[in-house]
Amino acid sequence: MNKNSKMVKIFKLSGIVLCALIFTSLTILVYFHKDEPLGIDASIRDFFYNIRGEKYGFIYWFFRIITEFGNLFLIILILIFILFYTKMDFRFFLTCFGLMLAIIINVGLKDLYNRERPFEEMRWAYEFSSSFPSGHSTAAGFLYTFLIYLVYHLDIKKWKKSSFTVGAVLLIILVMISRLVLGVHYFLDVIAGCATGIMVSCLCMLLYRYCVNNDILTKGLFERKR
């Protein structure tokens, strides 16, 4: 392992540790405030109530569309694209594994914490599960972070990689904001969700390198049938 590879591995491990610390800190905070939101949650909730305007206006439709990028239906479409693009190699399976792990963690925590969502009459979307952590933010935090990593390893021009990275980071942020604008999550819900997703993404990055180094499914299953 060369010096550059060691640095990259340390960066990935640091990402896992940092996100785990953020996530753990927030879970402890929320555990003691399940019945009543923290001050920062209440303040940011009220801020978005005040600036979002009337329902069915531009802001409503813009963020209703944006929030779908963290929804299962659109994520499945992206997975189908990855499946055909990679010809079903290890990158596709790592993406599926990461998504399943992120979803399992999210669902388990929702059941464990059972935190109430913000005021029902102020919600702009129908949600029936508990609030902590945000599932959309978890999915977006994992998927688009991992896609940045996958695109980084493609043999394409640098400006395309940079453009994709900026767009993906912006999309993650917008998905998180959309959950606040739609009034279905608190601030700490989306932060914890995103941290969970990025943590799982860093784990999959380590597995990516392991697959490459050990030649595990580096040739797609579609290619093998030819």
Summary of the structure (lengths in Angstrom):
residues: 226
radius of gyration: 18.7
end to end distance: 33.8
largest distance: 60.0
contacts: 717
relative contact order: 0.18
helix: 75%
strand: 0%
